[in-house]
């Protein structure tokens, strides 16, 4: 299990709307004290293959360095019509996405209504910045083991407290991510603590979120290693 260092599953590079090459993002994350970084560029049917290929190439390069930061290759399915989300997630899995994030119904970006429900019925790992989720959706996340995201990103973070409250009531897993697009978006230990406490979590509850980040990272890295053996 990853037990030391920061873990962040949700970052973007210039393969979507981020500012950095994947290698620079990974290197900068390492300097910030990251143990694990997930590459989750925006994807839909038009670009998923190139996004996944770039993320896997980056992971292969960095994961071979002894004692270094670990990279999880993935996608963030974004603005995919809800009726197509399950099929798109399956296609991305088959194409080599170890991590699948879905862009949830944030209060600041108008993704199609029904995205949260469709995501929670699909084979995904994280529902990002899900906005004003319902108790039933939180319960569905708990049943399916899909993590609900608390985020450091401005705007998306407006509903962190709501998400945390409903997730804890339902027993749904929570993760902390940045949705980083540039260097100064990357996580620090201080920002992690501020964001989790700002969502209304006690120190013990905040620590539990970070422990789940570590558990999920370990699970996804095992999935990556298996995919490399099967290649």
Secondary structure, 3 states (H helix, E strand, C coil): CCCCCEEEEEECCCCCCCCCCHHHHHHHHHHCCEEEEEEEEEECCCCHHHHHHHHHHHHHHHHCCCCCCEEEEEEEECCCCHHHHHHHHHHHHHCCCCEEEEECCCCCCCCCCCHHHHHHCCCCCEEECCCCCCHHHHHHHHHHCCEEEEECCCCHHHHHHHHHHHHHHHCCCEEEECCECCHHHCCCHHHHHHHHHHCCCCHHHHHHHHHHHHHHHHHHHHHHHHHHHHC
